[in-house]
Amino acid sequence: MPALLLATACCLGVAPAIAESGAAAPESGQSPVVTTSVWDAPEPWRTDRFYFQTSLATVHFNPDDDHTNNQKLIYGEWRLQERWLEGQVLVGASAFDNSFGQPSQFVFGGLLWRPFDSLPAAYVKVVAGVLHGYKDEFQDKIPFNNSGFAPAIVPAVGYCFNRVCGEMVLFGTAGLMWTLGVTLP
């Protein structure tokens, strides 16, 4: 299901650019000449406001027989025009299966920075919010868990190529997740 959502989002994000790319009409005996391509458009990650991603792979630092590495992440983020502490403000939510296969949710706010002038497609992101879903025998697996709700801070580093972005996400002291997503206007 996440792969289907990602493919749909990719098509929605790329289709308008393809329609606007405009190929010059061929004259008789000449082959068509493309005046601009999708890849020549301005970097959409600079102006796109929405980001959707899914998980590709997960690694736990201390593997346990109870752990699952298939998180089935569905993640949405709204990147606002506001800036704070030199970072772009964002808000979002995600649904996933936690490390123990329990359905979980995360609602958050955060900041995104592009610290490298020579590599503007690279970024650092930190989000903080409320995590829900670690229950029953696994409720003590995350700090400050109260009735399945706990605060969480999640840092990530990422890189965008046009509308496609990849991230490496650190989830606490438990492990790393690699994600793939798309930005949309």
N, C-alpha and C positions, 0 to 999 in steps of 0.2 A: 504494500500500500504506500509506504513512504517513497518508493522509487517512482510510482505512478504520479504522486503529487509533485515530485521534483521534475519529472519529464513534462508534466502539464505546465508548471511554472516556467520552465525553460522555453517552451513553445510560446507562451504568452509574452515573455520578455523579449524574445528574438523576432517574432513575427512582425511587429510594427517596424522594426529597424529594417527588415528585409523588404517590406512594402515601400519604405521610404528611400531605399538605396538607389533605385532608379538606374536602369541600364539604358545606355544610349541606343536608339533604334538603329539597326544595321541598314546601311545603304546597300544597294544591289552589289553583290560581289565582295562585300566586306563582312568580317565577322563582328559580332557585337562587342562593344567596349563598355566595361563597367566603370562608371565615373566615380562611385564611392562604394565601399563595401561595408558590411556589418562591422568588420574589425577596424575600420577607419573612423567610426563614430567616436564622439568624446567619451571618456571613461565614464560609464553609467554609474559606477559605484560612488562617484563624487556627488551625484544628485539624486540617485534612487532613494526612496524613502522606506521601502519594505524589504525585508530579508527573510527568506524561508530556507530551512536546511533540514537534513536528516543525517543520521549516524552511518558511518561506513565501517568503522572498526573500533573496538575497545580493548584496552589492556589494563589489567589490575596489577598493582605493584606487589601485592601479596595474594596470589591466587588461592582460592578456597573452593572446595567442592560445591558449596552453595552458590557461588558466583555464576552469573551468566554474562557472556560478552555480546549479547544481542539486545541492545537497548530500544530498538524500534522508535527512535526519536522523531518527533514531529515538533518543529520549532518555528515560531514566528516572532519577528522583531520589527518595531516601528522606529525608524531613525528620524528624530525630530531635527528641525533647523536650529534649535537652541544649542548653545555651547555653555559648558561649565568646566572650570579647571582646565581650560584649553582642550577639552574633549567634546565630542558630539554626544548629546544626550539621546538615550534610547530606552524604550520600554518593550516588554514582551512577555510571552508565556510559552511553555513547552509541555508536552505530554510524552511520557516514555515509560519503559519498564526499568525499574531500578536494578541494581546489581544482583538482587535476589528474585527477580522476575515479578515483582509487585507493580501494578499500575501506579504511576507517580506523576505529579504535576509540579511545575516551578513557575511562579509569577515573579517578575523582576523589573528592576530599573538599572541603568548602568551608563557607562561612558566608553566611547571608542576614540582612540588616538591614532593618528598617522605620524609617527615620530621621525620617519626618515624622509627628508626632502628628496634624496636621490632615488628612493624606492617608494613612491607614494601609494602604490597598490597594497603595500604591506601595512598591517595594523595590529594594535594591541587593544584588547577589550576586557573590561571587568564589569560583571553584573552582580547584583546582590538582591536577594528577595526571600520569599517564603517557599520552602520545599515541603511537599506533602506526599505521603505514601509509604514511608518506612514504618511498618506496623508489626504488631504481635511480637514474635520471637526476634525480629530484626530491628525493633525500634531503638535499641541501644547501639546500633551500628553507625549512627550519625550523632554528633554532639548536640545538646540542647533540644533534643526531640521531645515534644510534649503532645501526646495524643496523635502522633503521626505528622505533626507540623514542626518545622525547624527552620532557623535562619540559615542561609547559605550564601557564600561568596564564590563566584566561578570566574577565574581568569582564562583568557584564550589569546592565541596569536593566530593571525590569518593573512591570507593573500588573495586578491581578486584578479581575475583576468576577464575583462569586460564584465558581464553580469554573473559569471560563475566564481564562487569563492570557496576556498577550503580553509578549515580551521583545525587547530590542535587545541583541545580543551582539557584543562586540568580539573578534575573533580575531587577536591579535597586532598587527602593523603591516600585516597583509594586507587587512583589510576588516571589514565589518559584516554580521550576519545578523539577520533578523527572524523570530521564532518564535511559534507559537501552541500552547497546551497546556491541559491540565485537571488540577486537583487532585482526589484521591480520598481517602476516609477510610482 
